[in-house]
Amino acid sequence: QVQLVESGGGSVQPGGSLRLSCAASGFRVSAYAMRWYRQAPGKEREWVAGINISGSTSYADSVKGRFTISRDNAKNTVYLQMNSLKPEDTAVYYCNRDYYWGQGTQVTVSS
C-alpha cells in the first residue's frame, strides 16, 4: 500500500538549514506529482512546494529562493532542502501525494 514517511526535522537557529526526506513505498515517486505542505500551530495547513512528473518545480512565495524540492528516483524519495530558515518556518511538515499524507516531521526555528 501507499506509504509516505518523513524525516529530517529538528530544531535550528534562524539562518540555518535542514533537509527533509519523504521515503515513499507502494508506488514510484517519478510517476506522480509530489508536494510538501506545512502546518504551524493554530494555522491551517498550507502548500509549500511541488514537483511534477516532468521534474518541474513550484514554490509558495513565502519560501521561493530559500527552499528546494527534489527527488531521487533510485531511492524513491522526495526531499525538501530548506535554507535561510526563519522563525515563521516553524511548523510540522508533511509529504503528500494526491490524498495520501505522511505523519509529518517537526521543524522548529528559534534562537
C-alpha positions in Angstrom: 0.0 0.0 0.0 1.0 3.6 -0.3 3.2 4.9 2.5 4.9 8.2 3.0 7.5 8.6 5.8 9.0 12.0 6.5 12.3 12.5 8.4 14.9 15.1 8.9 13.1 17.7 11.1 14.6 19.2 14.1 15.5 22.5 15.9 17.7 25.0 14.2 18.6 28.7 14.7 17.4 31.4 12.3 19.5 31.3 9.1 20.2 27.6 9.4 19.4 24.8 7.1 17.6 21.4 7.2 16.9 18.8 4.6 13.6 16.9 4.9 13.2 13.5 3.3 10.0 11.7 2.3 10.5 8.0 1.7 7.8 6.5 -0.4 6.6 2.9 -0.8 3.9 1.3 -2.7 4.4 3.5 -5.8 7.1 5.3 -7.8 7.6 8.9 -6.9 8.7 9.5 -10.5 5.2 8.6 -11.7 3.3 11.2 -9.5 3.3 14.8 -8.6 4.6 15.1 -5.1 4.1 18.0 -2.7 5.3 19.3 0.7 2.8 21.1 3.0 3.3 22.6 6.5 1.1 23.4 9.4 2.0 25.9 12.1 0.3 25.9 15.5 -3.1 27.5 15.2 -3.0 27.8 11.5 -4.3 25.9 8.5 -2.1 23.5 6.5 -0.5 25.3 3.6 1.2 24.2 0.5 4.9 24.8 0.4 6.4 23.2 -2.8 5.7 20.7 -5.5 7.4 18.6 -8.2 5.6 17.2 -11.1 6.2 14.1 -13.2 8.5 16.0 -15.6 10.6 17.3 -12.7 9.3 20.9 -12.9 9.1 22.5 -9.5 7.0 25.2 -7.9 7.0 27.0 -4.6 4.9 29.2 -2.3 6.0 32.8 -2.4 7.0 32.6 1.3 9.7 30.0 0.6 10.8 30.8 -3.0 14.5 31.2 -3.3 15.1 29.5 0.1 13.6 26.0 -0.3 14.3 23.4 -3.0 12.2 20.3 -3.7 13.9 17.4 -5.5 13.5 13.7 -5.8 15.8 10.7 -6.1 14.1 8.1 -8.3 16.6 5.4 -7.3 15.9 5.9 -3.6 12.2 6.6 -4.3 12.5 9.6 -2.0 11.5 13.2 -2.2 13.5 15.9 -0.5 12.9 19.5 0.7 16.1 21.4 1.2 15.4 24.4 3.5 18.0 27.2 3.7 17.9 30.6 5.4 15.3 29.3 7.8 13.1 31.9 9.7 11.1 31.5 12.8 8.0 31.7 10.7 9.0 28.5 9.0 8.3 26.6 12.3 5.7 24.0 11.6 5.0 20.3 11.1 6.0 19.5 7.5 4.0 16.9 5.6 4.7 15.0 2.4 1.7 14.5 0.1 0.6 12.5 -3.0 -3.0 13.0 -4.0 -4.9 12.2 -0.8 -2.0 10.3 0.8 -0.2 12.0 3.7 2.8 11.2 5.8 2.8 11.5 9.6 4.8 14.8 9.5 8.1 16.0 10.8 8.5 18.9 13.2 10.7 21.8 12.2 11.4 24.5 14.9 13.4 27.6 14.0 14.3 29.6 17.1 17.2 31.4 18.7 
